[in-house]
Amino acid sequence: MEVNKHSNNSGNGEINMDNKPEKHDRTFGMPRTDLALEVRETFEDDNVEIQGVVLKEDYDKDRGIRVSTVIIKDQRGADAMGKPMGTYITIEAPNLKDSDESYHEPITLEIAKYIKKLVGNTEGKEVLIAGLGNKDVTPDALGPQVVDNLFVTRHLIREFGSEFQERHHMGNMSAISPGVMGQTGMEASEVLRGIIQETKPKLVVVIDALAARSIHRLNTTIQITNTGISPGSGVGNNRKALNKESLGVDVIALGIPTVVDAKTIVNDTLERFMSKQGFEEKQIGQFINEVNEETIGNMFVTPKNIDESIKRMSFTVSEALNKCFA
């Protein structure tokens, strides 16, 4: 997202979606969301098959953590989902927004596990962490705050050499917060390409705040993907994509939804109310479209405790990155 300033009782399942044409639920208009899992949920039911898409789920009942993996295998799946081919891992942890430190440690380990799953061997890999967003706008400050909490090591290795690195079992991690175009006049991709050309990392990990469709996923959900990211896409503020094609190196994107489109909240509320009153689907759709056109602009909503949530979540994410790369 870019905002300018001015098992333990676990269940395992796999759904292979390869033959049937896609079906959508009766949500009026496609939801504005950065989460591949939420796009998947717009299809009519969990058993509908989507060509070129595989869904895997794992639920740890003891810790209340659900991990869903959406794999878009080919162009058919990419067209149906409206997202690039690749793997999208979503960690749902309802207590992530709480201040219980004993709960955040397992989440840290879970994030680190799935980053390593996408990256492979992380030992000794030169990594650049890019914290996207505007540090002066709290819902958009996740990336910069994560960078502030990282244990960067590249400068130590350059000063003391590879023996020092091996003796201390140290990774090679650097970090940058490139800001937003309204502050710098530059695309994040332009800033990062210059840094990559100079420092030559083997991997870029991009951290960004996302937009969700469901208010229940705000500050409780982590998405990790090997497809990169388009900054600001969830809030209709698209910038150039950050991926292997644009940056020239492998890219992992990690994001947490911090805002939801106000239009989605209104639509869902009206739909539920009117359905209970017996209105037909066509009538509901017409009424909601009229409401959207007349009363709702480009507005996004964030929880009132977003300041403490961002601080807490940024520490959790940074600890996971330190475990992987520092």
N, C-alpha and C positions, 0 to 999 in steps of 0.2 A: 504494500500500500504506500502511496506517496501523497503527502499532504503538504502543500506549499504554504509558507508563512506569509502573509499580507492577508505347567500349570498346576497351580493350586486350585483345584476344582475348576480347571479351565476347559473350555470347549473349543474344538477346532473344526472348521468347515471350509469347503471350497465350492464355489458355484462357477461352472464353466459356461460362458454365455456366447454361443457361437452360431446359432442357426436362425432364431426367430427375429423378426423385425422389431425395432425398439418401440416401446409404448411409453407414453408420459402420463403422469397423474394429472389432475385437473387444476394444478397451480396455474394461475392466470399470468402468462408471461414467464419466460425463463428466469429463475432466481439469480440474483447477482451474488456470486460466491466464488471464492478462490479454491474451495475444497472439492477435490475430485469425488470424494465420498458423497457430498451433498448433490452433486450432479447425478451420480448414480441413483440416489434416492428419489429423483424426480421421475424415474421410470415407475410404472404402475405398481409393481410388487417385487419382493426380493427374489422371486423365482423366474422373472422374465429374463429371457436370454438376449444379450446384446452382442452382436457380431464383433469379434475381435477383442472382447473384454473379459477378464477373469477377476472374480472377487473372492478373497480369502478372509476369514475372520477368526480371531482368537480372543477369548474372554477369560480373564483371571478374576474369578468371583471373589476371592479373599481380599484382593487389593482394589477391586472395582475398576480395573483397567481393561478397556477393549481396544484391540488393535485390528484395524481393517486395512487390507492391502488391495488396491485396485491396480491391475496390470493391463495397460492398453497395448495390445500385441501388434496391431497393424493399422493401416490407414482407415479401414472400415470402422474400427473402434474409436480412432481419433476423431473421425467425422461425427460419429454418434454422440460422443462425449463432449466434443468441442474443446478437446485438450490434446497436447502433443503425446505421441507414443512414449511409453516409459512406465515406471513404477511409482505409485503414490501410496505412501504409508501414513495412515492416520491413527494417532494415539489419542483415545478419548479417556480423560481422567477427570471426572466431575469434581474431585477435591483439589485439583490443581490451583483453583482460585483461593483456597483457604490458606491460613498461615501455619498449618501443621507441618513443621520441618521433617518429622518422621515420615510423612507422606511424600515429600518432595525428593528425598534421596532415591526411593525406588523409581520415580519418574526420570530422574537424572540417568540412572543406569539403563532404563528402557530406551531413552533417547539415544544414548551412546551405543547401545546394542544395534539399533536399526540404522544409525549412521554408518557403523562399521559394516553392516550387511550390504548397504548400497555401495560403499567405497571399496570394500575388500581390505587388504592389508594396509593399515595406516602407519605402521612403524617407519619412522624416518622420512615420511612423505612431506614435501614442502607444501604447506597449506596457507592460503590467504583467506581470512574471514572478512566478509564485507557486510557491515551492519547498515542496511538501507533504512531510510526514513528521516524524519525531521525531529531532532531531539527536543525542540521547543514545543511540539504538539504531542501531548502525552500518549494518546492512542497510537501514534505513529513512531513512538520513541523506542520500541522494542530493540531494533537493530543497534542503534547507537549505545543503548545501555548494556546490551550483551557485550559489545566490544570493550566497554569500560571495565568489565569484570574479567576479561580474559587474561591468562598468563602467557603473554607473547614471548617468544624465545629466539626468533631469527637473529636479533641483534647480538644475543649472547653467543650464539654459535659462530657468527662472523668475527666476534672479538676473541673468543677463547679457543676456537677450533673444534674439529670433529672428535678429538679425544675427550674433550670436556663434555661434548654431547653424549658420547657413548658411556662415559663414566657415570653420568647422572640420568641415563635412560631418558634423554630429553628429545622431544619432537622438534619440528622446525615450523613454527607458526608465527605469521604476521597478521595484522588486522588494520582495517581502515573503515571509517564512516564517511562515505563520499558526499553526504548531504543530499539535498533535493534541488531540482533545477531552479526553483524560485530563489534559492540562496546562492547558488554557484554559477548559474547560467549554463551549466553543462549537464548532459545526460550522465546517469550513473555508469552506463556502459562505456562512455568516452573516458571517464576518470579511471575505471577499472582496466581498460585496455592499455592505458599508459603505464599503470602500475605493474600489470602483468608483463608487459614488454621489458620493463626494467628489472623486476625481481624474479621472473620466470618460475612461478609456483607450478606444481603439478596438479593442484586441485584448488578450486574456489568454492567456499561454502558461503552462500548468501542467506542472510537472516532478514526477515521482513515481517511486519504486521500484515494480517490478511483481513478480508471481509468474509463473513459467514452469512448463511441464509437463516439459520436458527439461532435465536437468542440463547438457547441452552448450550451452544458450543462456544460462546464468547469466553475467552480466558480459561478454557478447559480442554482445548483440543490442539494437538500439534500435528502438522503435516510435514512430512519429509519426502522429497522427490528427487529423482535424478534427471529431471527434464528441464531444470532451470526455472526461471520466473520472469513474468512481465510486470515490473513495478507499477503499482497503481491500478492494475486491471480491475480489481474488485470494486473500486470506487469510481470507475469510469474515467480514470486519469492515466491512460496507457502511456508507457514509455517503451523504449526499445528493449526487447527481450534480452535477458542475461542467460545464455546457455553456451554449450560447447561451440556451436556454429558462430556465435557473435564474439566470444571471448578467446576461442582457440584452445581452451583447456577444459577438462571435466568440471562440471558444475553440479553441486548438491544445493538444493534450496530447502530451508527450514522456516516455517512460519506458524504463527499463532493468530487466530482471528480475534480482533479486538473491537470491531465495529460490525453492525448489521444495518442494511438498508431500511430506512423508515417505511418505505413503500411496502416492503415485504411484511413487516409487522402489521400494518394496516390491512393488507390483503388477507393475511391469514386470519386475523380477528374477524373481519367482515365475512369471510367465507364460512367460518365455523358458525357464526351467529345466524347467517341467512340460511344455511343448510338446516339448522335446527328449527327454523321457522317454516320450512317446507318449500322454499324457493327452488326453482329448477336451475340446473347448472348454467344454462344459457343466460337466464336472468341475472344470476350472480355475476357472471363474467361481464355482462354489459354494465351493470351498476359499478363494479370495481374499476373498470376501465374509465368510466366517467369521473369517478372520485379521483383517480390517479391524475387524469388530465387537468382537473380544475384546482386541486388543493395540495398536491404533494410535489415538491421539487426534488432537487438532488441533495437529499439530507440523509445523514448517517447517525446512528445512535450508539453510544458506548456506556458501559456500566458506571455508576457514580463513584465506585471505589477503584477506578482505573489506575490512579497514581500508584497505590500500593500493589495492585496486581501486576503492573508492568515491572516494578522494581523486583518483586518476588520471582516472576517468571523469567526475567532476564538473568537472574542469578542461577536459576535452575538450568537454563539452556547453556549458559557459559560454563557451568561446572561439567556438563556433558561434553562440550567441545574440548575443555581442558583434559578430560579423561581420554578423549580420542587422539588429540594431536599435540598436547603440551609436553 
